[in-house]
Amino acid sequence: MATAPLRVELENPEATTRFAEDVSLAIRQGDCLCLSGDLGAGKSTFARALIRAIADDPELEAPSPTFTLVQSYRLRLPISHMDLYRLGSPEELDELGLDDALSEGAALVEWPEKALELLPGDRITIRFDGIGDSRTVTISAPASFLERLERSRAARAFLDANLKSPVIRRHLQGDASSRTYETVRSRDREPAILMNAPRKPDGPPVRDGLPYSQIAHLAEDVVPFVAIARWLRAQGFAAPEILAEDLDQGFLLIENLGVEGILDSDGKPDPERYIVAIDCLAMLHGKDLPGPLPVGGRVHHVPAYDARAMQIEVELLTDWYLPWRRSASVPDQERQAYLDLWHALFARLESAEKALVLRDYHSPNLIWRPERTGLDRLGIIDFQDAMIGPSAYDVASLCQDARVTVDQQLAGQLLDRYVAARRSANPDFDEAGFREAYAIMAAQRAAKILGIFVRLKQRDGKPGYLRHLPRMEAYISASLAHPALQPLRNWFAKAGIGESES
């Protein structure tokens, strides 16, 4: 069944520019946008505004390709702008490299009527009609694109409703999740961040009638983010202020804590900044656990990082990582032996100290604010999946950073500093118990991430994460050296991971 076209009224050139911004945040690799309309209808104006939005450069020349036929832009999403008006025959389209353009990025095609039969069947047609400044735009496209565009336009409506002056929206690099982010600029306030996180539908049941997300306690909407952000701020930590919210639609306008990270200019861990990050954890883990957290008439109860959640996460290694590595599934007996070993280790964690586990406490989610003092120098931005669990987990997340190698010397210094801070605040702090929990949680986290990075490649078409696998393999090998993990170490050796590779 065909999807009904979408019609948009643009009252002036500024509205056309805003609409181009909305489209720029909806297009993806492989999208072919065909721009139709009479001469002077606004096709080139729209194309130029869209290219400038993707480039985040309002001064970019972006000339019309009337004579060159193709103008290419190597942007965060590569764009090929094509004008087919002077095409001699449809077959000449092959020479313009449309297929290559769509394999790498997106294409804007003016005068598509010259070669309709050779254009993709799932093309997006945007027709401009009208005279003077106003335009009627009609978009005919696959349902998937129209859904993306409508979501982008809903974000625009949210921003218009909560900000006094018109805004400029720009793509902001996000994380491995389905959430997207934008930098939002306006005349009357500092730049802010838009979090676009529609409620995720539950996946299929995988165990006990529950989907993976519920077993692993993954946030399904923005309520946990708002709740934890406000709790962290109340405790004196630099989490972003929530400036505006639409909990039902999944839109948040949040404070922009900055862009500088905790790595140095060479992309390596900056010891000073990592020390502040470990000090923050020591302070956080000395706080009382959060109780029920009210948010907009609702109440968020921070879930427990229980053995069932930990178990289904480590299964990612046998479900994704090992089958990819071996090009063969894992035998049931080998898999069960692996799970039994983890079950015994998780039982040892029952007596471990519990704290708020932010769950993604590592370099991509920590902001350095040199103009501040003390622990306020560290901004924390990713915590919507926070749980109550072993305090050692976030320490392992920082000391075994998945995105950048933390050498063992620095990791050891951070661990010693953390232990000293905890013992100074609490003489009864159990150092031996903590170090055992650290080894278990570090290995658990590494096993999970190895599976996730392969899943991102195999299922989601994101192969870039594979470059981090050797680092995670080295981390898990180091964690398995703890005596409590000797049986699991033997299993990994038999599986061909760790010491057997050296």
Secondary structure, DSSP 8 states (H G I E B T S, - for coil): -----EEEEE-SHHHHHHHHHHHHTT--TT-EEEEE-STTSSHHHHHHHHHHHHHT-TT------TTTSEEEE-SSS-EEEEE-TT-SSGGGGGGGTHHHHHHHSEEEEESGGGGGGGS-TT-EEEEEE-STT-EEEEEE--HHHHHHHHHHHHHHHHHHHH-SS-EEEEEE---SSS-EEEEEEETTEEEEEEEE--------EEETTEEHHHHTT---SSHHHHHHHHHHHHTT-B---EEEEETTTTEEEEE---S--SB-TTSSB-HHHHHHHHHHHHHHTTS-----EEETTEEE---B--HHHHHHHHHHIIIIIHHHHHTS---HHHHHHHHHHHHHHHHHGGGS-EEEE-S--SGGGEEE-TTS-GGGGEEE---TT-EEEETHHHHHHHHT-SSS---HHHHHHHHHHHHHHHHHH-TT--HHHHHHHHHHHHHHHHHHHHHHHHHHHHTTS-GGGGGGHHHHHHHHHHHTTSGGGHHHHHHHHHHT-SGGG-
